[in-house]
Structure formats: structure tokens, C-alpha cells
Amino acid sequence: MHGNPVPDSYVYVTEEGVTRHYADGSVEALAWEDVVEVRVEGDADADVLYTLLDRDGQGCVVPRSATDASFLTRLRYLPDFDLDRLASAVATSKEGYTVVWRSPDPPSPLPDLEYD
């Protein structure tokens, strides 16, 4: 029996965040409220990768081939997100990355609390 090949990953976009499930069982997830940077880069397979990062540099890598309109729609809700800048970066993507958005007001680090 011949079926469709199993994709390398699945991407879920919700109001809360983005989750990518890999074929090996590993998962990357990031809440929208934690996103402080969005990058675009090309990869060796001629796909475009969107990388969402939090303030600690942890993130979620989303291949364009695994996205739908809901992903781009949700990006528009990031403060001052520029869809034209995103489109330009995608059109010229190559090895390396382009930062297309940074949070205008990244979350501040948690204060060091002292306990008595």
C-alpha cells in the first residue's frame, strides 16, 4: 500500500502560540506573549524558515511550507509588525537570516527576589 509520506513536522498556530512537532517526537513551542524577535532565513532545501525567539534565545522554527494564512495573520498582531518587510525578506531569503521584527518593548528580566 502506498500512502502519502509522513511530513518531517507539523506546525500548530493558536491564539496562545506556535508549536512545532518533529517526526522524532521532539517539540518546539513558544507563546505569542514571549516572542521578542522574528527572523527569516533560507535553508538548503529552498524553503523559507521563520524563527520566533523569546528573550532567552529559545524559540520555534517554522518552515514556510508548514504554515497557512493563520500564521501570517497572527504575526500581524505583533506590535508594529511590518508585512512588507516580511515579504521583502522572504523574496530575498538566502543563507543566513534577516531580523524582520523585534519587540519595541521586550519583557524585562525578572527581579532577583530575596527570601528571609
Rosetta blueprint (number, residue, H / E / L):
1 M L
2 H L
3 G L
4 N L
5 P L
6 V L
7 P L
8 D L
9 S E
10 Y E
11 V E
12 Y E
13 V E
14 T L
15 E L
16 E L
17 G E
18 V E
19 T E
20 R E
21 H E
22 Y E
23 A L
24 D L
25 G L
26 S L
27 V E
28 E E
29 A E
30 L E
31 A E
32 W H
33 E H
34 D H
35 V L
36 V L
37 E E
38 V E
39 R E
40 V E
41 E E
42 G E
43 D L
44 A L
45 D L
46 A L
47 D L
48 V E
49 L E
50 Y E
51 T E
52 L E
53 L E
54 D L
55 R L
56 D L
57 G L
58 Q L
59 G E
60 C E
61 V E
62 V E
63 P E
64 R H
65 S H
66 A H
67 T L
68 D L
69 A H
70 S H
71 F H
72 L H
73 T H
74 R H
75 L H
76 R L
77 Y L
78 L L
79 P L
80 D L
81 F L
82 D L
83 L H
84 D H
85 R H
86 L H
87 A H
88 S H
89 A H
90 V H
91 A H
92 T L
93 S L
94 K L
95 E L
96 G L
97 Y E
98 T E
99 V E
100 V E
101 W E
102 R E
103 S L
104 P L
105 D L
106 P L
107 P L
108 S L
109 P L
110 L L
111 P L
112 D L
113 L L
114 E L
115 Y L
116 D L
